[in-house]
Every structure is written in C-alpha cells, then in structure tokens.
Amino acid sequence: MARESAPYSDKDRRKAIILAALSGWTGVTVAELHTANLSQLLFYVPLFAAIGLPIAFLSTWLIGGPIIRRVMARPVTWVRAALGGAGVAAILAVISIVIGRLNGLRAYNDPTFHFQLGGGDFVREIDGILTPYGWLVLARSTALFILLGAAIGLLVRALIGPSFRRDEGASAP
C-alpha cells in the first residue's frame, strides 16, 4: 500500500498506541484499586504509576503496536477496533498465564517451597498449582481483561476517528 493512500498517518498510529497504553494502565489500576480507601490510593497509585506505566507502554509498543499498525492499514470500523483491542489483550493474557504457570511449576518442583493461596473453600493455589477454583478465578479475570481490551479498542477508535481519507467511490456528506 502506498504511503499516500494510507487511511491513517504515523501520528495517528502513535496517538492510538499512547491512548491504548494509558487506557490499559488506567483500567488495570482501577480494577485493582476499586475498593481502596483514600490513604491506600495515595500510596498505591504512585507505585502503580512507577511500575505499571513503563510496563504498559513497553507491552503496548511491542505487542499492540504491530497489531494497531495492521488494523489501521484500512479505515477502522467499530468491530475491527473491538476485535483488535481484544486481540492485543488476549496475547498479553496468554503471555502472563504462561509465565505464571511456569513459575508455579518451578515452585511445585522445589521440595522446600510450600504455600497456599486462599483458604477454606476458596483455595486458589497450592504449592504453585492452581486448584479448580483457581482456574475459575483465572478464567474470569482473563475474560474481564479481554473485555477491557475490546473497550480500549472502541475508546481509541472513538478518539482517533474512522480515518482522514474517504474511499474514492463514497460521496462526501
């Protein structure tokens, strides 16, 4: 595709990536701190910003950037925006799950390592291995994360717009 006929400029793509990173960080931060009181917020928000914003920008540039570039190669519809955002979130979720389960397997194979996450009927993990309830919690949080990605895709589409170029056959409004 010739550069002149691209529906979005490089500035639009950079803006989309920055919006996606900031929106993703905000969504995850709100999800984690939605029950915190004011003193906890004053402590955790700067901590989340110092740690989370670099991770959000790095992961969005490395993983989201190529997907956003591909999605923005043509004018972006609402459906493509939602699917693109969900796709980026799904890839990030898979990476996180794989790393977490590999760490769990490492912990399980260490004979000196013993712990339990949760208690009573709500035990999520024992010695690095997820329980059935732990898998359910993981599936629920993954689904919510993917829905957040779809919502971010829609938000970015709303802020960036459909494209600056109209199809040659379409009439101007």
C-alpha positions in Angstrom: 0.0 0.0 0.0 1.4 3.4 -0.9 2.1 5.7 1.9 -0.1 8.5 0.4 -3.1 6.2 0.3 -2.9 5.0 3.9 -6.1 5.9 5.8 -4.1 6.9 9.0 -0.9 8.9 9.4 2.0 7.7 11.5 1.0 10.4 14.1 -2.5 8.8 14.3 -0.9 5.4 14.9 1.4 6.8 17.6 -1.5 8.5 19.2 -3.5 5.3 19.2 -0.7 3.4 20.9 -0.2 6.0 23.5 -4.0 6.2 24.2 -4.1 2.4 24.4 -1.2 2.2 26.9 -2.7 4.9 29.1 -6.2 3.4 28.9 -4.9 -0.1 29.7 -2.9 1.1 32.7 -5.9 3.1 33.9 -8.3 0.2 33.5 -6.0 -2.3 35.3 -5.3 0.2 38.1 -9.0 0.9 38.6 -9.8 -2.8 38.6 -7.1 -3.5 41.3 -7.8 -0.4 43.5 -11.6 -0.1 43.2 -12.1 -1.0 46.9 -9.1 1.0 48.3 -9.6 3.9 50.7 -8.0 7.3 50.2 -4.9 6.6 52.2 -4.3 3.4 50.2 -4.9 5.3 46.9 -2.3 7.9 47.9 0.2 5.1 48.5 -0.6 2.7 45.7 -1.4 5.0 42.7 2.1 6.5 42.5 3.6 2.9 43.0 1.3 1.6 40.2 2.3 4.5 38.0 6.1 4.0 38.6 5.9 0.3 37.9 2.8 -0.1 35.7 3.2 2.8 33.2 6.6 1.6 31.9 5.2 -1.9 31.6 2.0 -0.6 29.9 4.0 1.4 27.3 6.5 -1.3 26.6 4.0 -4.0 26.1 1.7 -1.8 24.0 4.6 -0.7 21.8 6.0 -4.2 21.4 2.7 -6.3 21.2 0.0 -3.8 20.5 2.0 -1.7 18.0 2.2 -4.2 15.2 -1.5 -5.2 15.7 -2.5 -1.5 15.7 -0.5 -0.9 12.6 -2.2 -3.8 10.8 -5.7 -2.7 12.0 -5.1 0.9 10.9 -3.9 -0.2 7.4 -7.5 0.4 6.4 -10.3 2.5 7.9 -11.2 1.1 11.3 -14.7 0.0 11.9 -16.1 -0.4 15.4 -16.0 -4.1 15.1 -12.4 -4.1 13.9 -11.5 -1.8 16.8 -13.1 -4.0 19.4 -11.5 -7.2 17.9 -8.1 -5.5 17.6 -8.2 -4.4 21.3 -9.4 -7.8 22.4 -6.7 -9.5 20.4 -3.9 -7.4 22.0 -5.4 -8.1 25.4 -5.7 -11.9 24.7 -2.0 -12.0 23.6 -0.9 -10.2 26.8 -3.1 -12.5 28.9 -1.6 -15.6 27.3 1.9 -14.4 27.9 1.0 -13.7 31.5 -0.7 -17.0 32.1 2.3 -18.9 30.6 4.8 -17.1 32.7 2.6 -17.6 35.8 2.1 -21.3 35.2 5.8 -21.8 34.5 6.7 -20.1 37.8 4.0 -22.3 39.5 5.6 -25.4 38.0 9.0 -24.3 39.2 7.6 -23.7 42.7 5.9 -27.1 42.6 9.1 -28.9 41.8 11.0 -27.2 44.6 10.8 -29.5 47.7 11.5 -26.7 50.1 8.7 -24.5 48.8 5.3 -24.8 50.5 2.4 -22.3 50.4 -1.3 -22.0 49.9 -3.1 -19.0 48.4 -6.6 -18.6 49.8 -8.4 -20.6 52.5 -11.4 -22.7 53.2 -13.4 -23.4 50.1 -11.6 -20.6 48.2 -8.1 -22.0 47.9 -6.8 -20.8 44.6 -3.3 -22.3 44.5 -1.3 -24.9 46.5 2.4 -25.1 46.1 2.3 -23.4 42.7 -0.5 -25.5 41.2 -3.9 -23.9 40.6 -7.0 -25.6 42.1 -10.2 -25.8 40.1 -11.4 -22.7 41.9 -8.0 -21.0 41.0 -8.6 -21.9 37.3 -12.1 -20.4 37.5 -10.7 -17.1 39.0 -8.0 -17.0 36.3 -10.6 -17.6 33.6 -12.9 -14.8 35.0 -10.0 -12.3 35.3 -8.8 -13.2 31.8 -12.2 -12.7 30.3 -12.5 -9.3 32.0 -9.1 -8.3 30.8 -10.0 -9.2 27.2 -13.3 -7.2 27.6 -11.2 -4.3 28.8 -9.0 -4.6 25.7 -12.1 -4.5 23.5 -13.4 -1.4 25.3 -10.0 0.2 24.9 -10.1 -0.5 21.2 -13.5 1.2 21.0 -12.3 4.2 23.0 -9.2 4.6 20.8 -11.5 4.3 17.7 -13.8 7.0 19.1 -10.9 9.3 19.8 -8.9 8.7 16.6 -11.9 8.5 14.3 -12.6 6.3 11.2 -9.8 7.8 9.0 -8.8 11.0 7.3 -9.2 9.5 3.8 -12.6 8.8 2.2 -13.0 5.9 -0.2 -12.8 7.0 -3.8 -16.4 5.8 -4.5 -18.0 7.3 -1.5 -19.8 10.6 -1.7 -19.0 13.4 0.8 -21.7 14.0 3.4 
